[in-house]
Amino acid sequence: MTKCWNIAVVGEVYVDHIFTDFDHVPLPGEEVFAEQYRREAGGGTVNTACALARLGHNSSIFGVFGEDEEAWLRLRLSSFGVHAEHAASSELPNALTVSMSTTSDRSFLSYAGANRILEKYVALPETIAALSMAQHVHFAMPLEVELAKVLLPSLRAAGCTLSIDPGWRKDWFLSSGSLDILRMVDLFLPNESEAQLLTGHKKPEQMLRSCAALGLHHTVIKLGPRGAVTFQNDRLYTMVPPDVQVIDTTGAGDAFDAGFIDAWLSGADIEEQLRRACICGSLSTRARGALTALPFREEMRDFVQEKSIF
């Protein structure tokens, strides 16, 4: 089968309204003025697809756009080189998030909008056929069991490799069916809180050993500013991120996913996979918003040892 693009990213698409440079989040009945405002395409799906495109991959996004924001979203994604020809359009308003960031904390208010029909869109035969044209499919969303049982074997049969970062979905991680889904993918990329919720353990090594015992043999846990950790051949591998001036950590985990997938697909060893992922995640924090500071491959090279595979 001839592949049209090498990576498809599937999941929720948002328009983010980001307010920064203000003293505190307003209390009920109070009005606070922000010095800075930015409108941006957002959500893990967008962040990871754009990060992969910045690294030189031919990436395509699979999600649902509301008609009110569709033209702008397609233009913004195109500016990063992300394909969106198979994304769906809905009469529902586009999903949106209002982000309020101070120097010490962040608050979010989100509206699901067109994302409410995401599962139906992903289950369509034409969507599955289009996804099958990718070398690798990354799910930046939780998959329901019935959909996964149809979708994942079909993609496997088409020769696709698979990864998932479900995001923080407490009910999903506590459901026994989520384990069946995670066993069907090649890479599971949770953060520390999500891995703790799934396994009941607090230490990363215990989480990874528990994941392995559950049949999740390629789990990579993101530890925020402490880097990342994984377990392979009964050995623990850790990696710390490079030193950068952190401005905004929004989307850093999504950029990490892109860096890891990039290295994994290139055939790099496990240490290089972790190193490249930590570099990509860290460099993404150098500016406000999740997309502005996403690194190009040339920037990544400045942080990686000469033996690295590019």
C-alpha positions, 0 to 999 in steps of 0.5 A, a space after each residue: 500500500 502506498 502511504 500518503 503521509 507518514 504520521 496521522 494524529 487523531 483527536 480533539 481540536 480547540 481554539 485557545 483564547 489565552 490571557 496572560 500578564 495579570 495579577 490573579 484569576 478573577 473572583 466571582 463578580 470581579 473583572 481583571 484585565 490582562 496585558 496580553 491576549 493570544 488566539 491560537 489553535 490548540 489541544 494535544 492533537 494540534 500541538 503534536 501534529 504541528 510539532 511533528 511537521 516542524 521536525 520534517 514529518 509529513 503529518 496529517 490531522 484527523 479531527 472535527 472543525 466547527 464551521 465558525 472557525 474552520 477556515 482559520 484553523 485550516 489556514 493556521 495548520 497549513 502554516 505549519 505544513 500540517 495536512 487537514 484534508 480529511 478533517 471533518 466539518 460540523 455545524 456545531 461551534 468549534 471547541 474552545 478553551 479560555 486559558 488564564 495564566 499567571 506566573 504561579 498558576 493556570 486555569 482553564 474553561 473549555 467547551 466541547 463543541 464539535 468535539 462531541 461528534 469526534 467518536 462518530 467521525 473516527 468510526 466512519 469507514 472513510 475515516 478508517 480508510 484514510 487513516 490506513 494510509 499513514 505509516 504511524 497513527 497517534 491518538 491524542 484522545 481516549 478511545 472507547 472500547 467498541 471503537 478501538 476493537 474495530 479501528 485498531 485491528 484495521 489499522 494494524 492490518 494496513 501496516 500502521 504502527 500505533 501510539 496513544 496519549 489519552 490525556 487526563 481522563 479519570 473515568 477512562 483510566 479507571 475503566 478495565 476496558 482501557 487496558 485492552 485498548 492500551 495492549 493494542 498499541 505500540 507506544 503508551 505516553 502518559 504523564 506521571 499523574 495518569 500513570 499513577 491513576 492507572 497503576 495505583 503506584 507513586 514511584 515511576 519505577 513501580 508504575 512501569 513495572 506494573 504497566 509491564 505486568 499488565 501487558 503494556 510493554 512500551 510505556 514512557 512516563 513524562 515527569 515534567 521538569 524532571 524529564 522522563 522514564 521508561 522500562 526496557 529489558 528489565 532495565 530502567 532508563 531515565 532522561 532529564 531535559 536540557 536547560 532552557 529559559 522556560 516561559 510557558 509549559 503549555 503543550 510541552 507533553 504533546 511536543 515530547 510525544 512528537 519527539 519520541 515518535 520521531 526518534 522511535 520511527 527513525 530506529 534510534 535506541 531507547 536512550 536517544 528516543 528519551 533524549 530527543 523527546 525531552 529536548 523537543 518538549 523543553 524547547 517548546 517552552 521557550 515562548 508563550 503558547 504551545 506552538 510558537 517555540 516548537 523546534 525545527 530539526 536543526 535546533 534539535 541537533 544542537 542539543 543531541 550527541 553526534 552519534 544520534 540518528 537523524 
